[in-house]
Amino acid sequence: MSHLTFAEAIVVGAVQGVTELFPVSSLGHNVLIPAIVGGSWAKDLNVSKAESPYLAFIVGLHVATAIGMIAYFWRDWLRILGGFFSSIRDRAVSTPDQRLAWMIIVATIPVGIVGLLAEHTFRVIFGKAIIAAYFLMANGVILYAGERFRPRSSKLADEQVGAERELSSQRSTAAEREFATVPASQRMAGRHASGHQAVRQQELSAAVAADVRLSQVGFKEALIIGTAQIAALFAGISRDGVAMVTGMFRGLSREDAARFSFLLSAPVILAAGALKIPDLLGPLGNGIRGQILAGSVLSAVGAYLSVRFLMNRSPSIACWPGWAASSTSTCAEPAQPLPRARRLRRSVR
């Protein structure tokens, strides 16, 4: 009998694809699921068991999730990668994209080194369901404390981001009014396409503005935020959450802390994949590669569709790290969407 069934792979893949978008530790939940279901699940999906392929399977799902998210935000990554390669070509780090690319690299080094040296210890000692449950509770405390005791510098940064967004909204409103002067017979056919194009353009503009702000933070702060990700080696502690909270305590706005956390996720996940996925190609993967493929595809598609749905339907949730740190992140107080509603009412009149 296979030690990883299709049912197990599909359920774990679906959970991974969705929970990766929120600061709730997908690894912690993937450790808890087998213990909650019990039976063969607890035996097959034991991350702390010696020579268990389950951890490599989970890492593979993380890589699939990262691919799904990168596919949605490919323009952002293309621009940042362009900054990296141009800095090598020019032998200089001067533009915002160049600085941000190297900040991401610097921030990834600490967790990469610790993960490489101590991954086995963390997995065997702390990869148990009861311990993961305690760390999940600790993760909730970290997230609450991060918001409850957020420093004034972070709140002021929120105000700055809000002011920039308001200025951008005023410019968009002026463009909408100009568009409204076009006779309806001339604009109806392309209305929906034009509206979608305008929204996407706003997303890209917001992403560029956020990255410019992040590039001014500096390498020291990037290193501190990146080092905080080491805590996520404990199953139950969210890498996204702890990086975002650290960013806010270093003076970043909610939006910029969330975006930097999102940007840090891809290199960390892909580095872990480079370390663990070869295990699935060896003897540990014999007899379960079909299940691995099914879970990975579901995880990637689920992550992509979840991001797309949340971005289109619930922009107010954009403060959640890991996904909403994206180009449309709008970490605003609940009252701030009202000006947009008023603009809509004026356009109806």
C-alpha positions in Angstrom: 0.0 0.0 0.0 1.2 3.5 -0.8 2.4 5.6 2.1 0.7 8.7 0.6 -2.8 8.3 -0.9 -4.4 10.6 -3.5 -7.0 11.7 -0.9 -4.3 12.7 1.5 -2.3 14.5 -1.2 -5.4 16.4 -2.4 -6.6 17.5 1.0 -3.1 18.6 2.1 -2.5 20.3 -1.3 -5.8 22.3 -1.0 -5.1 23.4 2.6 -1.6 24.5 1.6 -2.8 26.5 -1.4 -5.3 28.5 0.7 -3.5 28.8 4.1 -0.3 30.1 2.5 -2.1 33.3 1.7 -2.6 34.1 5.3 -0.3 34.4 8.3 -1.6 31.2 9.9 1.4 28.8 9.2 0.5 26.4 6.5 3.2 24.1 7.9 1.6 24.1 11.3 -1.7 23.1 9.8 -0.2 20.4 7.7 1.3 18.9 10.8 -2.0 19.1 12.7 -4.3 17.6 9.9 -2.9 14.1 10.2 -3.2 14.1 14.0 -6.8 15.4 13.8 -7.9 12.8 11.2 -5.9 10.0 12.9 -5.7 6.5 11.6 -3.5 5.9 8.5 -3.2 9.7 8.0 -1.3 10.0 11.3 1.0 7.2 10.1 1.5 8.3 6.5 1.8 12.0 7.1 4.2 12.2 10.0 6.7 15.0 9.4 8.9 14.1 12.4 9.3 10.4 11.4 12.8 9.4 10.1 13.0 9.0 6.4 9.5 10.3 6.0 8.7 11.8 2.5 6.0 14.0 4.0 8.2 17.1 4.7 9.6 16.9 1.2 6.1 16.7 -0.1 5.0 19.7 2.0 8.0 21.7 0.6 7.0 20.6 -2.9 3.5 22.0 -2.2 5.1 25.2 -1.0 7.0 25.5 -4.2 3.9 24.9 -6.2 2.1 27.6 -4.2 4.9 30.0 -4.8 4.7 29.3 -8.5 1.0 30.1 -8.5 1.5 33.4 -6.7 4.5 34.3 -8.9 2.3 33.6 -11.9 -0.2 36.2 -10.7 2.4 38.8 -9.8 4.8 38.0 -12.6 5.2 41.7 -13.7 6.5 42.6 -10.2 9.0 39.8 -10.2 10.1 40.5 -13.8 10.9 44.1 -12.9 12.8 43.1 -9.7 14.8 40.4 -11.5 15.6 43.0 -14.2 17.0 45.2 -11.4 19.2 42.3 -10.1 20.7 41.5 -13.5 21.2 45.1 -14.4 23.1 45.7 -11.2 25.4 42.8 -12.1 25.8 44.2 -15.6 26.5 47.8 -14.4 28.4 46.7 -11.3 26.3 49.2 -9.3 23.3 49.2 -7.1 21.6 52.6 -7.7 18.0 52.2 -8.9 15.1 51.2 -6.5 14.7 47.8 -8.3 18.4 47.1 -8.0 18.4 47.9 -4.3 15.3 46.0 -3.6 16.6 42.9 -5.4 19.8 42.8 -3.3 17.8 43.6 -0.1 15.7 40.5 -0.7 18.9 38.5 -1.2 20.5 39.8 2.0 17.3 39.2 4.0 17.2 35.6 2.8 20.7 34.6 3.9 20.1 34.2 7.7 17.1 31.9 7.4 18.8 30.0 4.5 21.9 29.2 6.6 19.9 28.2 9.7 17.5 26.1 7.7 20.3 24.3 6.0 22.2 23.6 9.2 19.3 22.9 11.7 16.3 21.7 9.5 16.6 18.1 10.8 16.7 19.2 14.5 13.7 21.5 14.0 11.7 18.8 12.2 12.4 15.9 14.6 12.0 17.9 17.9 9.3 20.4 17.0 7.4 18.7 14.1 4.9 17.1 16.5 1.2 17.9 16.5 1.0 19.0 20.1 4.0 21.3 19.8 2.7 22.7 16.5 -0.6 23.5 18.3 1.2 25.5 21.0 3.2 27.4 18.4 0.0 28.2 16.4 -1.4 29.8 19.6 1.9 31.7 20.0 1.6 32.8 16.4 -1.8 34.3 17.2 -0.2 36.2 20.1 2.6 37.5 17.9 0.1 38.8 15.3 -2.1 40.4 18.0 0.9 42.0 19.7 2.2 43.2 16.4 -1.0 45.2 15.8 -1.8 46.2 19.4 1.7 47.5 20.2 2.6 48.8 16.7 5.0 51.8 17.0 4.1 55.3 16.1 6.6 55.3 13.3 4.6 52.5 11.6 1.3 54.4 12.0 2.9 57.5 10.5 4.1 55.4 7.6 0.5 54.3 7.1 -0.6 57.9 6.9 2.1 58.6 4.3 0.9 55.7 2.2 -2.7 56.8 2.6 -1.8 60.3 1.5 0.0 59.0 -1.6 -3.0 56.8 -2.4 -5.4 59.7 -2.0 -3.4 61.7 -4.5 -3.4 58.8 -6.9 -7.2 58.5 -6.5 -7.7 62.2 -7.2 -5.8 61.7 -10.5 -7.8 58.7 -11.3 -11.0 60.6 -10.6 -9.9 63.3 -13.0 -9.3 60.7 -15.7 -12.7 59.2 -15.1 -14.4 62.5 -15.4 -12.6 63.1 -18.7 -13.7 59.7 -19.9 -17.3 60.5 -18.9 -17.3 63.4 -21.4 -17.0 60.9 -24.2 -20.4 60.1 -25.8 -21.8 56.8 -24.6 -22.1 55.5 -28.2 -18.3 55.8 -28.6 -17.3 54.2 -25.3 -19.8 51.4 -24.5 -18.1 48.7 -26.6 -14.8 49.1 -24.8 -16.0 50.0 -21.4 -15.3 46.8 -19.5 -11.9 46.3 -21.2 -10.9 49.8 -20.5 -12.0 49.6 -16.9 -10.1 46.3 -16.3 -7.0 47.9 -18.0 -7.3 50.9 -15.7 -7.5 48.7 -12.6 -4.4 46.7 -13.6 -2.5 49.9 -14.3 -3.4 51.1 -10.8 -2.1 47.8 -9.4 1.2 48.2 -11.2 1.6 51.8 -10.2 0.9 50.9 -6.6 3.5 48.1 -6.7 6.2 50.4 -8.1 5.5 53.1 -5.5 5.7 50.5 -2.7 8.9 49.1 -4.0 10.4 52.6 -4.1 9.6 53.1 -0.5 11.0 49.6 0.5 14.2 50.3 -1.4 14.8 53.3 0.9 14.7 51.1 4.1 18.2 49.9 3.7 20.1 46.7 4.0 20.4 46.7 7.8 16.6 46.7 8.2 16.2 44.1 5.5 18.6 41.9 7.3 16.7 42.3 10.6 13.4 41.5 9.0 14.8 38.5 7.1 16.4 37.1 10.3 13.0 37.1 12.0 11.9 34.4 9.5 14.1 31.9 11.4 11.2 31.6 13.9 9.1 30.1 11.2 11.2 27.0 11.3 9.0 26.1 14.3 5.9 24.5 12.8 3.0 26.8 13.8 4.9 30.1 13.5 4.0 31.9 10.3 6.9 33.1 8.2 4.7 35.8 6.6 3.3 36.9 10.0 6.6 37.2 11.9 8.2 39.0 9.0 5.4 41.5 8.7 5.3 42.2 12.5 9.0 42.7 12.5 8.7 45.1 9.6 6.1 47.1 11.3 8.2 47.3 14.5 11.0 48.6 12.3 8.8 51.4 11.1 7.2 50.1 8.0 3.6 50.7 7.2 1.2 47.7 7.2 1.2 47.7 3.4 5.0 47.9 3.0 5.6 45.3 5.7 3.2 42.9 4.1 4.6 43.5 0.6 8.2 42.9 1.8 7.1 39.7 3.6 5.5 38.6 0.3 8.6 39.4 -1.7 10.8 37.4 0.8 8.5 34.3 0.5 9.6 33.2 -3.0 13.4 32.9 -2.5 12.9 31.2 0.8 10.4 28.7 -0.5 12.4 28.0 -3.7 15.6 27.5 -1.8 13.9 25.0 0.5 12.5 23.3 -2.6 16.0 23.0 -4.1 17.1 21.3 -0.9 14.1 18.9 -0.5 12.5 18.2 -3.8 15.5 16.0 -4.9 14.4 13.6 -2.1 11.1 13.1 -3.9 13.0 12.2 -7.1 14.9 9.5 -5.3 13.8 6.4 -3.4 11.5 8.3 -1.0 9.3 9.3 -4.0 8.8 5.9 -5.3 5.1 5.0 -5.7 3.9 8.5 -4.7 4.9 10.7 -7.6 1.4 10.8 -9.0 0.0 11.9 -5.7 2.7 14.5 -5.4 1.8 15.9 -8.8 -1.9 16.0 -8.0 -1.3 17.8 -4.7 1.1 20.2 -6.2 -1.1 21.1 -9.1 -4.1 21.7 -6.8 -1.9 23.8 -4.5 -0.7 26.0 -7.3 -4.1 26.4 -8.9 -5.7 27.0 -5.5 -3.2 29.7 -4.6 -3.6 31.5 -7.9 -7.4 31.4 -7.9 -7.5 32.4 -4.2 -5.2 35.4 -4.8 -7.3 36.4 -7.9 -10.6 36.1 -6.0 -9.4 38.0 -2.9 -7.7 40.7 -4.9 -10.9 41.3 -7.0 -13.5 40.9 -4.3 -12.0 41.8 -1.0 -9.3 44.5 -1.3 -9.9 45.5 2.3 -8.3 42.2 3.5 -5.1 43.4 1.9 -3.3 43.8 5.2 -2.9 40.0 5.4 0.7 39.2 4.7 1.9 36.6 2.2 -0.5 37.5 -0.6 -1.9 40.9 -0.1 1.5 42.4 0.1 1.0 42.5 -3.6 0.5 45.3 -6.0 -3.1 46.1 -4.9 -2.5 46.1 -1.2 -4.8 48.6 0.4 -4.1 48.3 4.1 -6.5 51.1 5.1 -8.8 51.6 8.0 -12.4 50.6 7.3 -13.6 54.2 6.8 -11.1 55.0 4.0 -13.0 53.3 1.2 -15.8 55.8 1.6 -14.3 58.5 -0.7 -14.4 55.9 -3.5 -18.1 55.3 -2.8 -18.8 59.0 -2.9 -17.1 59.2 -6.2 -19.2 56.4 -7.6 -22.4 58.2 -6.4 -21.3 61.4 -8.1 -20.7 59.5 -11.3 -24.2 58.1 -11.2 -25.7 61.5 -10.8 
